[in-house]
Amino acid sequence: MNTNVRTLALAAALAVILTISLAYSWPIQDDYHPLNQDWNGCSDLANNAQNVTMLFSYESPLPHGKSLLAIIGPSIEFSTQESLKIHEFLSDGGIVLLADDFGTGNSLLQGLNITARFSGKGLSDLYYYEKQPSFPLIYNFAPSQVTANVTSLILNRPTYIELQNNSANLTQLAFSSPFSFIDTHGVNKPLPNETLDSYLIIASVIVGEGELILISDPNMFTNQMITLHDNRRLFMNILETGDGSLIFDLAHLQKAPLTNWRTTLKVDLDSARMGFLTNPRISYAAATISALAVVAFILYSVKASNRKYRTSSDN
């Protein structure tokens, strides 16, 4: 192999290594993504689960059992086929958390024949809030496993849940204060024609052997909000309704073009790294191979240097 070919091969290998290194180390910044460690991600939430599965599509059947399927901040509508897959998951005993504000999740509710909808309208509170009225505090809870030991929640620009006809099978679990209002114009105060009222924030529906939980604010589960008030306690209650395992829906998040590939890369490399760290034999083998590679590189460098020196002397 001549020098030019070796140089090109080495450059190509280095380019691949650099690309993989950048793809792995550069932070994921997509909203609600479970690997996003910034304020708008859900990495803190995902770390509470015993094990986390990233769901890129619904082409394969969802696992059976009482796992929690978390659909947080969906921005892509659900197809009929996806709704059927989720219905099967619920019927087999699965738990689904649907946290939405703009109303994209309504396509799933329609597919499941659930008679409730996310209104998509901003909800604020005149008196019970932090920072500003669009960060309302929730104190009114109905007793349930979902709301156990939850005394207050803080939301971040939520909407509310509207009930339609024949909603008798839907359980209402949490409400805003009686001083809440629909902030139609985003001015943080009710207009003269707007009335104060209490609005539904959390509800649940039994579907087969499983349970669908509706929450009208996905932002409360972000890293910025999950540690405030009882937001984390609420999520842990929902997680513990199942078996503690989490399936995180990535299929309906708005993502950068390479996020799915980078997510797979990060998960696979982290799994391989944990395998090395937890298996002494593999760790020893990896250390031995690395040491041999270093020694081989040094010997090759010395040999190449001697060859260059001899050639120079001959000339």
C-alpha positions as semicolon CSV with decimal commas, in nm:
position;residue;x (nm);y (nm);z (nm)
1;M;0,000;0,000;0,000
2;N;0,162;0,330;-0,107
3;T;0,187;0,636;0,113
4;N;-0,098;0,827;-0,056
5;V;-0,344;0,543;-0,008
6;R;-0,243;0,502;0,355
7;T;-0,282;0,875;0,411
8;L;-0,629;0,881;0,255
9;A;-0,738;0,578;0,456
10;L;-0,612;0,735;0,778
11;A;-0,784;1,065;0,695
12;A;-1,111;0,884;0,624
13;A;-1,088;0,690;0,950
14;L;-1,015;1,006;1,146
15;A;-1,310;1,181;0,977
16;V;-1,544;0,899;1,076
17;I;-1,416;0,900;1,434
18;L;-1,451;1,279;1,454
19;T;-1,805;1,267;1,313
20;I;-1,913;1,000;1,561
21;S;-1,745;1,187;1,848
22;L;-1,921;1,513;1,761
23;A;-2,257;1,338;1,712
24;Y;-2,221;1,174;2,052
25;S;-2,089;1,469;2,251
26;W;-2,292;1,754;2,098
27;P;-2,597;1,803;2,323
28;I;-2,946;1,718;2,199
29;Q;-3,158;2,031;2,226
30;D;-3,501;1,925;2,099
31;D;-3,797;2,018;2,320
32;Y;-3,911;1,743;2,561
33;H;-3,644;1,499;2,443
34;P;-3,539;1,255;2,721
35;L;-3,168;1,301;2,637
36;N;-3,191;1,680;2,639
37;Q;-3,029;1,794;2,965
38;D;-3,110;2,161;2,911
39;W;-3,407;2,345;3,065
40;N;-3,649;2,239;2,788
41;G;-3,562;1,868;2,790
42;C;-3,697;1,574;2,990
43;S;-3,374;1,402;3,096
44;D;-3,450;1,451;3,466
45;L;-3,788;1,284;3,423
46;A;-3,641;0,991;3,229
47;N;-3,380;0,932;3,499
48;N;-3,659;0,843;3,744
49;A;-3,749;0,524;3,556
50;Q;-3,596;0,181;3,617
51;N;-3,539;0,143;3,245
52;V;-3,620;0,364;2,950
53;T;-3,707;0,261;2,595
54;M;-3,689;0,519;2,316
55;L;-3,983;0,473;2,081
56;F;-3,896;0,598;1,731
57;S;-4,204;0,458;1,555
58;Y;-4,512;0,243;1,606
59;E;-4,434;0,002;1,324
60;S;-4,365;-0,279;1,571
61;P;-4,615;-0,380;1,843
62;L;-4,573;-0,213;2,178
63;P;-4,459;-0,440;2,464
64;H;-4,722;-0,612;2,678
65;G;-4,746;-0,537;3,046
66;K;-4,782;-0,232;3,267
67;S;-4,513;-0,008;3,124
68;L;-4,574;0,366;3,108
69;L;-4,590;0,512;2,757
70;A;-4,510;0,883;2,798
71;I;-4,632;1,109;2,517
72;I;-4,515;1,454;2,621
73;G;-4,558;1,761;2,401
74;P;-4,656;1,586;2,076
75;S;-4,633;1,805;1,767
76;I;-4,712;1,542;1,502
77;E;-5,063;1,404;1,475
78;F;-5,141;1,037;1,538
79;S;-5,245;0,813;1,252
80;T;-5,528;0,564;1,272
81;Q;-5,277;0,279;1,282
82;E;-5,083;0,438;1,567
83;S;-5,404;0,492;1,763
84;L;-5,488;0,124;1,719
85;K;-5,145;0,021;1,849
86;I;-5,188;0,242;2,156
87;H;-5,540;0,106;2,212
88;E;-5,399;-0,248;2,211
89;F;-5,128;-0,139;2,454
90;L;-5,390;0,008;2,690
91;S;-5,621;-0,291;2,659
92;D;-5,336;-0,521;2,766
93;G;-5,280;-0,323;3,086
94;G;-5,040;-0,050;2,974
95;I;-5,040;0,305;3,115
96;V;-5,037;0,605;2,880
97;L;-4,952;0,961;2,985
98;L;-5,063;1,217;2,727
99;A;-4,944;1,567;2,821
100;D;-5,037;1,827;2,563
101;D;-5,123;2,193;2,531
102;F;-5,164;2,290;2,165
103;G;-5,411;2,009;2,094
104;T;-5,207;1,777;1,869
105;G;-5,290;1,494;2,108
106;N;-5,657;1,533;2,018
107;S;-5,594;1,317;1,712
108;L;-5,508;1,031;1,950
109;L;-5,812;1,099;2,170
110;Q;-6,030;1,088;1,861
111;G;-5,870;0,762;1,750
112;L;-5,933;0,612;2,094
113;N;-6,294;0,740;2,103
114;I;-6,221;0,940;2,419
115;T;-6,480;1,215;2,470
116;A;-6,238;1,483;2,590
117;R;-6,015;1,731;2,411
118;F;-5,727;1,965;2,489
119;S;-5,870;2,309;2,420
120;G;-5,545;2,459;2,288
121;K;-5,632;2,790;2,456
122;G;-5,396;2,944;2,709
123;L;-5,503;2,926;3,073
124;S;-5,390;3,176;3,338
125;D;-5,484;3,253;3,697
126;L;-5,561;3,590;3,846
127;Y;-5,435;3,515;4,201
128;Y;-5,284;3,167;4,233
129;Y;-4,963;3,176;4,031
130;E;-4,584;3,217;4,045
131;K;-4,383;3,462;3,834
132;Q;-4,684;3,557;3,625
133;P;-5,047;3,449;3,572
134;S;-4,949;3,207;3,292
135;F;-4,766;2,997;3,557
136;P;-5,076;2,894;3,755
137;L;-5,065;2,693;4,075
138;I;-5,295;2,392;4,116
139;Y;-5,431;2,304;4,460
140;N;-5,761;2,128;4,387
141;F;-5,722;1,749;4,359
142;A;-5,956;1,453;4,370
143;P;-5,826;1,154;4,572
144;S;-5,661;0,895;4,345
145;Q;-5,342;0,697;4,297
146;V;-5,228;0,957;4,045
147;T;-5,270;1,249;4,287
148;A;-5,160;1,075;4,609
149;N;-4,943;1,304;4,827
150;V;-4,966;1,580;4,566
151;T;-5,064;1,906;4,734
152;S;-4,957;2,162;4,473
153;L;-4,842;2,176;4,112
154;I;-4,700;2,458;3,908
155;L;-4,779;2,477;3,537
156;N;-4,613;2,668;3,256
157;R;-4,852;2,819;3,001
158;P;-5,103;2,532;3,017
159;T;-5,429;2,477;2,841
160;Y;-5,730;2,295;2,987
161;I;-5,932;1,982;2,912
162;E;-6,275;2,017;2,756
163;L;-6,536;1,748;2,817
164;Q;-6,771;1,645;2,541
165;N;-7,092;1,445;2,551
166;N;-7,091;1,103;2,721
167;S;-6,784;1,169;2,939
168;A;-6,915;0,959;3,226
169;N;-6,622;0,714;3,201
170;L;-6,370;0,995;3,248
171;T;-6,242;1,069;3,600
172;Q;-6,164;1,433;3,679
173;L;-5,853;1,454;3,899
174;A;-5,731;1,815;3,921
175;F;-5,869;2,163;3,863
176;S;-5,737;2,516;3,846
177;S;-5,854;2,771;4,099
178;P;-6,192;2,947;4,060
179;F;-5,995;3,257;3,959
180;S;-5,862;3,109;3,635
181;F;-5,933;3,262;3,297
182;I;-5,876;3,185;2,931
183;D;-5,601;3,422;2,825
184;T;-5,711;3,459;2,466
185;H;-5,480;3,749;2,385
186;G;-5,182;3,649;2,601
187;V;-5,195;3,964;2,813
188;N;-5,190;3,785;3,153
189;K;-5,514;3,946;3,267
190;P;-5,880;3,880;3,190
191;L;-6,050;4,109;2,944
192;P;-6,387;4,261;3,032
193;N;-6,573;3,988;2,842
194;E;-6,374;3,701;3,000
195;T;-6,506;3,527;3,309
196;L;-6,321;3,363;3,597
197;D;-6,380;2,991;3,648
198;S;-6,221;2,661;3,750
199;Y;-6,093;2,442;3,464
200;L;-6,006;2,074;3,434
201;I;-5,629;2,012;3,429
202;I;-5,585;1,634;3,485
203;A;-5,820;1,348;3,396
204;S;-5,797;0,973;3,350
205;V;-5,985;0,710;3,153
206;I;-5,984;0,334;3,199
207;V;-5,931;0,159;2,865
208;G;-5,952;-0,219;2,887
209;E;-5,702;-0,326;3,155
210;G;-5,500;-0,004;3,124
211;E;-5,532;0,364;3,202
212;L;-5,497;0,680;2,994
213;I;-5,395;0,991;3,190
214;L;-5,447;1,335;3,038
215;I;-5,255;1,640;3,157
216;S;-5,300;1,979;2,996
217;D;-4,940;2,097;3,027
218;P;-4,629;1,918;2,893
219;N;-4,396;2,192;3,018
220;M;-4,444;2,088;3,381
221;F;-4,234;1,778;3,306
222;T;-3,932;1,961;3,164
223;N;-3,604;1,989;3,354
224;Q;-3,690;2,348;3,440
225;M;-4,022;2,257;3,605
226;I;-4,006;1,895;3,724
227;T;-3,831;1,983;4,053
228;L;-4,085;2,251;4,152
229;H;-4,373;2,194;4,395
230;D;-4,505;1,835;4,356
231;N;-4,449;1,803;3,982
232;R;-4,203;1,516;4,026
233;R;-4,431;1,343;4,278
234;L;-4,711;1,351;4,023
235;F;-4,494;1,188;3,758
236;M;-4,367;0,925;4,002
237;N;-4,726;0,838;4,094
238;I;-4,805;0,786;3,727
239;L;-4,487;0,581;3,676
240;E;-4,566;0,367;3,981
241;T;-4,914;0,302;3,848
242;G;-4,730;0,067;3,614
243;D;-4,424;-0,148;3,670
244;G;-4,171;0,136;3,681
245;S;-4,049;0,102;3,322
246;L;-4,084;0,392;3,079
247;I;-4,142;0,401;2,705
248;F;-4,075;0,753;2,576
249;D;-4,254;0,852;2,255
250;L;-4,006;1,020;2,019
251;A;-4,218;0,953;1,712
252;H;-4,437;1,258;1,769
253;L;-4,176;1,509;1,883
254;Q;-4,057;1,783;1,652
255;K;-3,688;1,702;1,609
256;A;-3,380;1,813;1,419
257;P;-3,305;1,594;1,112
258;L;-3,030;1,381;1,273
259;T;-3,173;1,357;1,625
260;N;-3,303;1,001;1,588
261;W;-2,967;0,878;1,457
262;R;-2,780;1,061;1,731
263;T;-3,020;0,924;1,995
264;T;-2,958;0,567;1,876
265;L;-2,582;0,631;1,874
266;K;-2,584;0,771;2,227
267;V;-2,798;0,488;2,365
268;D;-2,588;0,217;2,197
269;L;-2,253;0,367;2,301
270;D;-2,371;0,424;2,658
271;S;-2,496;0,065;2,676
272;A;-2,165;-0,065;2,543
273;R;-1,973;0,153;2,789
274;M;-2,182;0,026;3,081
275;G;-2,117;-0,328;2,962
276;F;-1,742;-0,263;2,971
277;L;-1,760;-0,105;3,315
278;T;-1,973;-0,376;3,474
279;N;-1,798;-0,679;3,323
280;P;-1,442;-0,722;3,466
281;R;-1,335;-0,961;3,188
282;I;-1,441;-0,722;2,916
283;S;-1,281;-0,428;3,095
284;Y;-0,953;-0,623;3,126
285;A;-0,965;-0,727;2,760
286;A;-1,036;-0,371;2,647
287;A;-0,750;-0,235;2,858
288;T;-0,514;-0,504;2,719
289;I;-0,613;-0,433;2,359
290;S;-0,571;-0,059;2,415
291;A;-0,226;-0,112;2,567
292;L;-0,120;-0,338;2,279
293;A;-0,247;-0,081;2,029
294;V;-0,039;0,191;2,196
295;V;0,270;-0,031;2,198
296;A;0,215;-0,124;1,833
297;F;0,181;0,242;1,739
298;I;0,503;0,331;1,924
299;L;0,695;0,043;1,758
300;Y;0,561;0,141;1,417
301;S;0,661;0,504;1,474
302;V;1,012;0,405;1,584
303;K;1,051;0,170;1,287
304;A;0,929;0,436;1,043
305;S;1,165;0,689;1,198
306;N;1,464;0,452;1,169
307;R;1,376;0,373;0,808
308;K;1,359;0,744;0,729
309;Y;1,693;0,799;0,903
310;R;1,864;0,519;0,707
311;T;1,725;0,651;0,378
312;S;1,854;0,998;0,464
313;S;2,199;0,857;0,551
314;D;2,220;0,659;0,228
315;N;2,155;0,972;0,031
